[in-house]
Each structure stands twice: as C-alpha cells, then as structure tokens.
Amino acid sequence: MGKFFKTAFFGFGEEEIEKTPKKYKTYIQEVEGLPTYALKKRLTKIKEQVALIGPESISDDMKKDIATKLEPITSELQRRGEQVD
C-alpha cells in the first residue's frame, strides 16, 4: 500500500494519506459485466477481422491469441443461454 503526502494550502504542514490502489479488471471480469448485445458485437467484430486476414495466413501464435479472446466471450454467451455459431 502506498503512502502519499498532501501539502496544505500555502504550504503549511503536511498530512499523510494512505490510499489503496484500484484493482485492475481482468478481461474475463470485463466480459462478465457487458450486456449480451455488446458481447455478440465483439464476437462478430473479431470474426470479421479474422475473415479479412484470412484463416490460412494467420500464424499459430495469433490463433492462440484470438482463441484466448474468443473463449471468455463464447463461454459467457453460452452461460446466458445464447446460441453461439
């Protein structure tokens, strides 16, 4: 935990303030918080980008990266009862 010092107006005295840093949202937490239409929109956007590049020309590392982004979205949509292509 970090400690910060706040100087009073005109520089008279200092006050010590303890401030807790905000936790970062993980990608899965962010996906869980989105509405269904936004998840479907993300899913179609990623699929369109893959189609533009061409599935044959994508490297294995890129395929893994795409799969790690698609997996939380598809699992969340399936959890909500939506049908995923």
N, C-alpha and C positions, 0 to 999 in steps of 0.2 A: 504494500500500500504506500502510495506516495504522500509526502507532506508538502504543502505549499504555504508560502508566506504571503500574506496580504498586507500591503502598506496602507496605512490610513491616509485620509485626505491631507494634503500639505506635508506628508512625510512624518507625522508624529506617531511613533510607535509602530509595532508590527504585531499582527495577530496570526497565530498558527492555525491552519485549517487542514484537516485530514479529508482527503477526497478519494472516494473509491472509483476506480476506472470502470467504464461501461464494458459489459461483456459483449464480444462480437457475436453476431448471429452466424450460425453455420448455414451452409446452403440448404441443408435439409430443413432446418427451422424456418428459413425464409420461405421455402416451398410449402410447408405446412400452413403458413399464415396467409397464403394467397387464395383468392377465390377461384372457383372452378374454371370460369371463363378465362382468367389470366393464365392458369396452368395449361389449358388447351391452346391458348395463343402462343405460349412459349414453346410448347411441343411442336406445333406446326411450323413455327419460325425456325427451329433447329432442323427439322426435317427438310424444309425448303432450302436451307443453306447447304445441307449435305447433298441434296439433289443437284444444286447448282455446281458444286465442286465435282460431283461425280463419285459414286461409291467406289469405283475401281481405282481412282487416283489418290485415295486417302491412305495415308500411312497407318501402320499398326498403332503407333503412339497416339495419333489423332483419333483413331477409332476408340481407343480406351478412354480418352478424354471425353469424347462425345457420349460414350456409354455411361460414364460417371455422372454426366449432367442429365441424361435421359432417365436413368434408373429411379432417382427420387421422384421425378415428376410422374412417371408411369405408375409407380407403386402408390403414390398419394391419390392419383385419379382412380385406381382400382379400389383403394380403400374407401373412397367416397361413392363407389358403385357406378362409376362411369365406365363406358366401354372404350378401350384403347386399341387403336389399329395395330 
